[in-house]
């Protein structure tokens, strides 16, 4: 390492680490293609304030410790701070990384952010070598915190949005920081620090914060607030344009929870893409009740090829009791709109929701397998993550949490049961989902109900959607994408 006199003349160094938090190979493959947008935004803020930033992305590493060891050993000087993103499933992996950081970089402060520490900051501070946690949106918080680290004596209790241990060993948590209202004022994420996106030639983009929903299985509202804020479509396009000039890509991954909530904004972005002389494909996520004909048409004309929709369940009663606020009629209409506009439907489902029975899970299974016949689908296990109404209101919802180990909170392992469904029931429905197709699914599932009427109805719907899709494919597409991008 360089001498202290040499290091003092350099900009303060901050190391940011994204651990892999997904153990399942299939889910990890999807996670790996996404850039660590939170860390890249933090990195951009740090760079604008004169810090030197390094990013260690461990998304593709099954065994990160040897890689972390070699990376830390090769650093030419010790960072002022090391920041990590912690998800619930990655708590144990992060703890091992933190221990290594503490041994190899004894003077560096360890700062943790991410969903898990927002709700379990006391546990993290008391059971790991983490020095500080940053809660909520961290752009302003991290700058104030680093200034306090660089200039000991500045009062930590005046920095909103942090948690730390006091001199007596107790955990202190400062008030929440107000969210950023004008997202356009934030710098463009430091994409140049992330080599994964460059190799895969995909641009990740997040253009909104806050959540208007109140789904029982989601912590977005508790994490980012109910105030929905967006970047302007002009800001979005400027990022796309600038990054394409820097390093061309063939696909844009819009990672907003629901890109289509503000239809006017979404259409304006589509118009800007349509006017651009470079044609790239892209994907987005949407609520089913936020799709309408003019919006979907403009998305298709602008190159959108995939839209992910959260269907969750095929039972009206379950849908009406999970805070989602959608109906089966809206689900079917959103699917139709996407199919007729030549946009691939990617529908997600959840097994084991509150108020589920064996029969309702069977209906969801049938709908998921039906969509698989003409689109794509995925199904997860309902997981009571910290901060979700599932976790906070588990007693009122009749949920009996059976698994306490955070590493099993992975959207796959059954965690809780109710009076109506057991861990075994959820595990069995997942086996059926991964084993059978719609046509091969046996009549006898978990309950005594063969769902013959629903099967016939869905069979007709499959044929209708396939016909619409085939007719759409026969038409001239708005523009041709490179062959390699059609894998999406």
C-alpha positions as CSV (number, residue, x, y, z in Angstrom):
1,X,0.0,0.0,0.0
2,X,1.0,3.6,-0.5
3,X,2.4,5.6,2.4
4,X,0.1,7.7,4.5
5,X,1.7,10.9,3.1
6,X,0.9,9.8,-0.4
7,X,-2.6,8.7,0.4
8,X,-3.5,12.0,2.2
9,X,-2.9,13.9,-1.1
10,X,-5.5,11.8,-2.9
11,X,-9.3,11.9,-2.9
12,X,-10.9,9.9,-0.1
13,X,-11.6,6.4,-1.4
14,X,-15.0,4.6,-0.9
15,X,-15.5,1.0,-1.8
16,X,-19.0,-0.2,-2.6
17,X,-19.9,-3.9,-2.7
18,X,-23.0,-5.7,-4.1
19,X,-23.1,-9.2,-2.7
20,X,-25.1,-11.9,-4.5
21,X,-28.2,-12.4,-2.4
22,X,-30.0,-15.1,-4.5
23,X,-29.1,-18.8,-4.0
24,X,-31.4,-20.2,-6.6
25,X,-29.5,-20.6,-10.0
26,X,-32.5,-19.7,-12.1
27,X,-33.4,-16.5,-10.1
28,X,-29.7,-15.5,-9.9
29,X,-29.4,-15.6,-13.7
30,X,-32.1,-13.0,-13.9
31,X,-30.6,-10.9,-11.1
32,X,-27.1,-10.9,-12.6
33,X,-28.3,-9.0,-15.7
34,X,-29.4,-6.0,-13.6
35,X,-27.0,-3.3,-12.8
36,X,-26.7,-2.4,-9.0
37,X,-28.7,0.8,-9.6
38,X,-28.8,2.0,-6.0
39,X,-25.0,1.7,-5.6
40,X,-24.4,3.3,-9.0
41,X,-26.5,6.3,-8.0
42,X,-24.6,6.6,-4.7
43,X,-21.4,6.3,-6.6
44,X,-22.3,9.2,-8.8
45,X,-23.2,11.4,-5.8
46,X,-19.9,10.5,-4.2
47,X,-17.9,11.3,-7.3
48,X,-19.6,14.6,-7.7
49,X,-18.5,15.5,-4.2
50,X,-14.8,14.6,-4.8
51,X,-14.6,11.0,-3.6
52,X,-12.9,8.2,-5.5
53,X,-15.3,5.3,-5.8
54,X,-14.6,1.6,-6.6
55,X,-17.4,-1.0,-7.1
56,X,-17.1,-4.7,-6.4
57,X,-20.0,-6.5,-8.0
58,X,-20.3,-10.1,-6.7
59,X,-23.6,-10.9,-8.4
60,X,-22.2,-13.8,-10.3
61,X,-20.1,-15.2,-7.5
62,X,-21.2,-18.4,-5.7
63,X,-18.3,-18.2,-3.3
64,X,-17.4,-14.5,-2.9
65,X,-14.9,-14.6,0.0
66,X,-11.8,-15.6,-2.1
67,X,-12.7,-12.8,-4.6
68,X,-13.2,-10.3,-1.8
69,X,-9.9,-11.3,-0.2
70,X,-7.9,-10.9,-3.4
71,X,-9.6,-7.6,-4.2
72,X,-9.0,-6.1,-0.7
73,X,-5.4,-7.3,-0.7
74,X,-4.8,-5.6,-4.0
75,X,-6.1,-2.1,-3.0
76,X,-3.3,0.4,-3.1
77,X,-4.7,2.3,-0.1
78,X,-7.3,1.8,2.6
79,X,-10.8,3.2,1.9
80,X,-12.4,5.7,4.2
81,X,-15.5,3.5,4.1
82,X,-16.9,0.3,2.7
83,X,-20.6,0.2,1.8
84,X,-22.7,-2.9,1.2
85,X,-26.2,-3.5,0.1
86,X,-27.9,-6.1,2.4
87,X,-31.0,-8.0,1.3
88,X,-32.7,-10.4,3.8
89,X,-31.5,-13.5,2.1
90,X,-27.9,-12.3,2.0
91,X,-27.6,-11.4,5.7
92,X,-25.3,-14.3,6.5
93,X,-23.2,-13.9,3.3
94,X,-22.8,-10.2,4.1
95,X,-21.7,-10.9,7.6
96,X,-18.8,-13.0,6.3
97,X,-17.8,-10.3,3.9
98,X,-18.0,-7.7,6.7
99,X,-15.8,-9.8,9.0
100,X,-13.2,-10.0,6.2
101,X,-13.4,-6.2,5.6
102,X,-12.9,-5.6,9.3
103,X,-9.8,-7.8,9.5
104,X,-8.1,-6.6,6.3
105,X,-9.2,-2.9,6.5
106,X,-9.4,-2.2,10.2
107,X,-9.6,1.6,9.9
108,X,-12.4,1.6,7.2
109,X,-15.9,2.3,8.4
110,X,-18.5,-0.3,7.3
111,X,-21.7,1.2,6.1
112,X,-24.8,-1.0,5.3
113,X,-27.8,0.0,3.2
114,X,-30.5,-1.9,1.4
115,X,-34.0,-3.2,2.3
116,X,-33.0,-5.4,5.2
117,X,-31.2,-2.8,7.2
118,X,-34.2,-0.4,6.9
119,X,-36.3,-2.6,9.0
120,X,-33.7,-4.7,11.0
121,X,-31.1,-2.0,11.6
122,X,-30.8,-2.8,15.3
123,X,-30.1,-6.5,14.6
124,X,-27.5,-5.6,12.0
125,X,-25.7,-3.2,14.3
126,X,-25.7,-5.5,17.3
127,X,-24.8,-8.7,15.5
128,X,-22.2,-7.7,12.9
129,X,-19.2,-5.4,12.6
130,X,-21.3,-2.8,10.7
131,X,-20.5,0.7,12.0
132,X,-23.4,2.6,10.4
133,X,-26.7,1.8,8.6
134,X,-28.2,4.2,6.1
135,X,-32.0,4.0,6.0
136,X,-34.2,5.2,3.1
137,X,-32.8,7.2,0.2
138,X,-29.1,7.5,0.8
139,X,-27.8,10.2,-1.6
140,X,-27.7,13.1,0.9
141,X,-27.2,10.9,3.9
142,X,-24.0,9.2,2.7
143,X,-22.4,12.6,2.0
144,X,-23.2,13.9,5.5
145,X,-22.1,10.7,7.1
146,X,-18.8,10.5,5.3
147,X,-18.1,14.1,6.3
148,X,-18.7,13.2,9.9
149,X,-16.3,10.2,9.5
150,X,-13.6,12.3,7.9
151,X,-14.0,15.0,10.5
152,X,-14.5,13.3,13.9
153,X,-16.4,15.5,16.3
154,X,-19.3,16.4,14.0
155,X,-22.5,15.2,15.8
156,X,-23.9,12.1,14.3
157,X,-27.4,12.7,15.8
158,X,-27.9,15.6,13.4
159,X,-27.6,13.3,10.4
160,X,-31.1,12.1,9.5
161,X,-31.6,8.6,8.2
162,X,-28.8,6.7,9.9
163,X,-28.3,4.2,12.7
164,X,-25.2,3.6,14.8
165,X,-23.9,2.3,18.1
166,X,-23.2,4.8,20.8
167,X,-20.1,4.8,23.0
168,X,-22.1,2.7,25.5
169,X,-22.9,0.1,22.9
170,X,-26.6,1.0,22.5
171,X,-28.2,1.5,19.1
172,X,-29.2,5.0,18.2
173,X,-31.5,5.7,15.2
174,X,-32.0,9.3,13.9
175,X,-35.2,10.5,12.3
176,X,-36.1,9.6,8.8
177,X,-34.8,11.7,6.0
178,X,-37.3,13.3,3.7
179,X,-37.4,11.7,0.3
180,X,-35.9,13.4,-2.8
181,X,-38.8,15.0,-4.7
182,X,-37.2,16.1,-7.9
183,X,-35.4,13.0,-9.2
184,X,-34.0,14.9,-12.2
185,X,-31.7,16.7,-9.8
186,X,-29.8,13.5,-9.1
187,X,-26.8,12.7,-11.3
188,X,-26.8,10.0,-13.9
189,X,-25.8,6.7,-12.3
190,X,-22.1,5.8,-12.6
191,X,-22.7,3.1,-15.2
192,X,-19.0,3.1,-16.1
193,X,-18.2,1.4,-12.8
194,X,-20.3,-1.7,-13.7
195,X,-18.6,-4.0,-16.2
196,X,-21.5,-6.6,-16.1
197,X,-23.8,-4.3,-18.0
198,X,-21.1,-3.6,-20.6
199,X,-20.5,-7.3,-21.3
200,X,-24.2,-8.0,-21.7
201,X,-24.9,-4.9,-23.6
202,X,-28.0,-4.1,-21.6
203,X,-28.8,-0.7,-19.9
204,X,-30.6,-0.9,-16.6
205,X,-32.8,2.2,-15.8
206,X,-34.9,3.2,-12.8
207,X,-37.0,6.3,-13.2
208,X,-39.4,6.4,-10.3
209,X,-39.6,6.0,-6.5
210,X,-42.4,5.5,-4.1
211,X,-45.3,3.2,-4.3
212,X,-49.0,3.9,-4.7
213,X,-50.0,0.3,-3.8
214,X,-50.3,-1.4,-0.5
215,X,-49.7,-5.1,-1.3
216,X,-49.4,-7.2,1.8
217,X,-46.4,-9.1,0.3
218,X,-44.3,-6.0,-0.7
219,X,-42.2,-3.6,1.3
220,X,-41.8,-1.0,-1.4
221,X,-44.2,1.4,0.3
222,X,-42.5,1.1,3.6
223,X,-39.1,1.4,2.0
224,X,-39.6,4.3,-0.4
225,X,-42.8,5.9,0.9
226,X,-46.2,6.4,-0.6
227,X,-45.3,9.6,-2.5
228,X,-44.8,8.5,-6.1
229,X,-42.0,10.5,-7.8
230,X,-40.6,10.2,-11.3
231,X,-37.9,11.3,-13.6
232,X,-39.0,13.2,-16.6
233,X,-39.2,11.4,-19.9
234,X,-36.6,13.8,-21.2
235,X,-34.2,12.8,-18.4
236,X,-34.8,9.1,-19.2
237,X,-34.1,9.6,-22.8
238,X,-31.0,11.7,-22.1
239,X,-29.6,8.8,-20.0
240,X,-30.4,6.3,-22.8
241,X,-28.8,8.6,-25.5
242,X,-25.7,9.4,-23.5
243,X,-25.0,5.8,-22.5
244,X,-25.5,4.5,-26.0
245,X,-22.9,7.0,-27.2
246,X,-20.5,5.8,-24.5
247,X,-21.1,2.1,-24.9
248,X,-23.8,0.8,-27.4
249,X,-26.3,-1.7,-26.1
250,X,-29.2,-3.6,-27.6
251,X,-31.7,-3.6,-24.8
252,X,-33.0,-1.4,-22.0
253,X,-34.2,-2.9,-18.8
254,X,-36.7,-0.4,-17.2
255,X,-36.8,-1.6,-13.6
256,X,-39.5,0.7,-12.2
257,X,-42.0,-1.3,-10.1
258,X,-44.6,0.0,-12.5
259,X,-43.3,2.2,-15.4
260,X,-46.9,2.8,-16.7
261,X,-48.5,4.4,-13.7
262,X,-48.2,7.9,-15.3
263,X,-49.3,7.1,-18.9
264,X,-48.6,10.6,-20.2
265,X,-45.0,10.4,-19.0
266,X,-44.6,6.8,-20.5
267,X,-46.0,7.8,-23.8
268,X,-43.8,10.9,-24.0
269,X,-40.7,8.6,-23.4
270,X,-42.0,6.3,-26.1
271,X,-42.3,9.2,-28.6
272,X,-38.7,10.2,-27.9
273,X,-37.5,6.7,-28.6
274,X,-39.6,6.5,-31.8
275,X,-38.0,9.7,-33.0
276,X,-34.5,8.4,-32.3
277,X,-32.6,6.9,-35.3
278,X,-31.2,4.0,-33.2
279,X,-33.6,1.2,-32.6
280,X,-33.2,-0.8,-29.4
281,X,-35.6,-3.3,-27.7
282,X,-36.7,-2.8,-24.1
283,X,-38.7,-4.3,-21.3
284,X,-40.8,-2.8,-18.5
285,X,-43.0,-3.7,-15.6
286,X,-46.6,-2.7,-15.1
287,X,-49.6,-3.0,-12.9
288,X,-52.4,-4.7,-14.9
289,X,-54.7,-1.8,-14.2
290,X,-52.2,0.7,-15.6
291,X,-52.3,-0.5,-19.2
292,X,-54.5,1.0,-21.9
293,X,-54.7,0.8,-25.6
294,X,-52.9,4.0,-26.7
295,X,-50.1,3.4,-24.1
296,X,-49.4,-0.2,-25.1
297,X,-49.5,0.7,-28.8
298,X,-46.9,3.5,-28.3
299,X,-44.8,1.1,-26.2
300,X,-44.8,-1.4,-29.0
301,X,-44.0,1.2,-31.7
302,X,-41.1,2.4,-29.5
303,X,-39.5,-1.1,-29.3
304,X,-41.0,-2.5,-26.1
305,X,-40.9,-6.3,-26.5
306,X,-41.6,-7.6,-23.0
307,X,-43.8,-6.4,-20.2
308,X,-43.9,-8.0,-16.7
309,X,-47.2,-7.9,-14.9
310,X,-47.9,-8.9,-11.4
311,X,-51.0,-11.2,-11.5
312,X,-50.3,-12.9,-8.2
313,X,-53.5,-15.0,-8.0
314,X,-56.4,-16.4,-10.1
315,X,-58.9,-16.1,-7.3
316,X,-61.0,-13.0,-7.0
317,X,-61.4,-13.3,-3.2
318,X,-57.6,-13.6,-2.7
319,X,-57.0,-10.7,-5.0
320,X,-59.4,-8.5,-3.1
321,X,-57.7,-9.2,0.2
322,X,-54.0,-8.7,-0.6
323,X,-54.0,-4.9,-1.1
324,X,-53.4,-5.2,-4.9
325,X,-56.7,-3.8,-6.0
326,X,-56.9,-5.7,-9.3
327,X,-59.5,-8.1,-10.8
328,X,-59.4,-11.0,-13.1
329,X,-61.1,-8.9,-15.8
330,X,-58.2,-6.4,-15.6
331,X,-55.7,-9.2,-15.8
332,X,-57.3,-10.7,-18.9
333,X,-57.6,-7.3,-20.6
334,X,-53.9,-6.4,-19.9
335,X,-52.8,-9.7,-21.4
336,X,-54.9,-9.2,-24.5
337,X,-53.5,-5.7,-25.0
338,X,-50.0,-7.0,-24.8
339,X,-50.6,-9.9,-27.1
340,X,-52.3,-7.9,-29.9
341,X,-49.4,-5.5,-29.8
342,X,-46.8,-8.2,-30.2
343,X,-45.4,-7.6,-26.7
344,X,-44.4,-10.7,-24.8
345,X,-46.4,-11.2,-21.5
346,X,-44.3,-12.1,-18.5
347,X,-46.8,-12.8,-15.6
348,X,-45.7,-13.4,-12.1
349,X,-47.7,-15.4,-9.5
350,X,-47.4,-16.1,-5.8
351,X,-48.3,-19.3,-4.0
352,X,-49.4,-19.2,-0.4
353,X,-50.9,-15.8,-0.1
354,X,-53.1,-14.9,2.9
355,X,-56.6,-16.2,2.6
356,X,-55.4,-19.0,0.3
357,X,-56.8,-22.5,0.3
358,X,-55.7,-25.5,-1.6
359,X,-58.3,-24.7,-4.2
360,X,-57.3,-21.1,-4.8
361,X,-53.7,-22.2,-5.2
362,X,-54.8,-24.7,-7.8
363,X,-56.6,-22.0,-9.7
364,X,-53.5,-19.9,-9.7
365,X,-51.5,-22.9,-10.9
366,X,-53.9,-23.4,-13.8
367,X,-53.7,-19.7,-14.9
368,X,-49.9,-19.7,-14.7
369,X,-49.6,-22.8,-16.8
370,X,-52.2,-21.4,-19.3
371,X,-50.2,-18.2,-19.8
372,X,-47.1,-20.3,-20.3
373,X,-48.7,-21.6,-23.4
374,X,-48.5,-18.3,-25.2
375,X,-46.2,-16.1,-23.0
376,X,-43.9,-16.4,-20.1
377,X,-44.6,-16.8,-16.4
378,X,-42.9,-17.2,-13.1
379,X,-44.2,-18.2,-9.6
380,X,-42.7,-17.5,-6.2
381,X,-43.6,-18.5,-2.7
382,X,-45.2,-15.9,-0.5
383,X,-42.5,-14.6,1.8
384,X,-43.0,-12.4,4.8
385,X,-40.0,-10.1,4.4
386,X,-39.4,-7.5,7.2
387,X,-41.3,-4.3,6.5
388,X,-44.1,-6.0,4.6
389,X,-47.7,-6.0,6.0
390,X,-47.3,-9.8,6.0
391,X,-44.5,-9.5,8.5
392,X,-45.8,-6.6,10.5
393,X,-49.4,-7.8,10.7
394,X,-48.8,-11.5,10.7
395,X,-51.0,-12.2,13.8
396,X,-54.0,-10.3,12.3
397,X,-53.5,-12.2,9.0
398,X,-53.4,-15.6,10.7
399,X,-49.9,-16.3,9.6
400,X,-47.7,-18.7,11.6
401,X,-44.1,-18.1,10.7
402,X,-42.2,-21.4,10.9
403,X,-38.8,-20.5,9.6
404,X,-36.5,-17.9,11.4
405,X,-33.3,-18.3,9.3
406,X,-33.1,-15.3,7.0
407,X,-31.2,-17.3,4.4
408,X,-34.4,-19.2,3.6
409,X,-36.3,-16.0,2.8
410,X,-35.8,-16.5,-0.9
411,X,-39.2,-16.6,-2.6
412,X,-38.9,-20.3,-3.0
413,X,-38.8,-21.9,0.5
414,X,-42.2,-22.0,2.3
415,X,-41.9,-19.9,5.4
416,X,-45.3,-19.7,7.0
417,X,-48.6,-21.6,7.1
418,X,-52.2,-20.8,8.0
419,X,-55.2,-22.8,9.2
420,X,-56.1,-23.5,5.5
421,X,-52.7,-24.3,4.0
422,X,-49.5,-26.0,5.3
423,X,-45.9,-25.7,4.3
424,X,-46.3,-29.1,2.6
425,X,-49.3,-27.8,0.5
426,X,-47.2,-24.9,-0.8
427,X,-44.2,-27.1,-1.5
428,X,-46.5,-29.5,-3.5
429,X,-48.1,-26.8,-5.6
430,X,-44.6,-25.6,-6.5
431,X,-43.6,-29.1,-7.6
432,X,-46.7,-29.3,-9.8
433,X,-45.8,-25.9,-11.2
434,X,-42.3,-27.0,-12.1
435,X,-43.2,-30.4,-13.4
436,X,-46.3,-30.1,-15.6
437,X,-47.7,-28.2,-18.5
438,X,-51.3,-27.0,-18.8
439,X,-52.3,-30.1,-20.9
440,X,-50.4,-32.6,-18.9
441,X,-51.5,-31.4,-15.4
442,X,-53.4,-34.3,-13.7
443,X,-57.0,-33.8,-12.7
444,X,-56.4,-34.6,-9.0
445,X,-54.2,-32.0,-7.4
446,X,-54.2,-31.0,-3.7
447,X,-58.0,-30.7,-3.2
448,X,-60.9,-32.8,-4.5
449,X,-61.9,-30.1,-6.9
450,X,-60.8,-30.9,-10.5
451,X,-61.7,-27.4,-11.7
452,X,-63.1,-28.7,-14.9
453,X,-65.0,-25.5,-15.8
454,X,-62.0,-23.4,-15.3
455,X,-59.8,-25.7,-17.3
456,X,-62.2,-25.5,-20.3
457,X,-62.4,-21.7,-20.0
458,X,-58.7,-21.4,-19.9
459,X,-58.2,-23.8,-22.8
460,X,-60.4,-21.6,-24.9
461,X,-58.5,-18.5,-23.7
462,X,-55.2,-20.1,-24.7
463,X,-56.5,-20.8,-28.2
464,X,-57.8,-17.2,-28.4
465,X,-54.4,-15.7,-27.3
466,X,-52.4,-17.9,-29.6
467,X,-54.6,-16.9,-32.6
468,X,-54.1,-13.2,-31.7
469,X,-50.4,-13.7,-31.3
470,X,-50.1,-15.5,-34.6
471,X,-52.1,-12.9,-36.4
472,X,-49.9,-10.2,-34.9
473,X,-46.7,-11.9,-35.8
474,X,-47.9,-12.1,-39.4
475,X,-48.0,-8.3,-39.6
476,X,-45.0,-6.2,-40.4
477,X,-43.3,-5.2,-37.1
478,X,-42.7,-1.5,-36.4
479,X,-39.0,-2.0,-36.9
480,X,-36.5,-4.9,-36.9
481,X,-34.3,-5.5,-34.0
482,X,-30.9,-7.2,-34.2
483,X,-31.2,-10.9,-34.1
484,X,-29.3,-11.2,-30.9
485,X,-31.8,-9.0,-29.1
486,X,-34.8,-11.2,-30.0
487,X,-33.8,-13.6,-27.3
488,X,-35.7,-11.4,-24.9
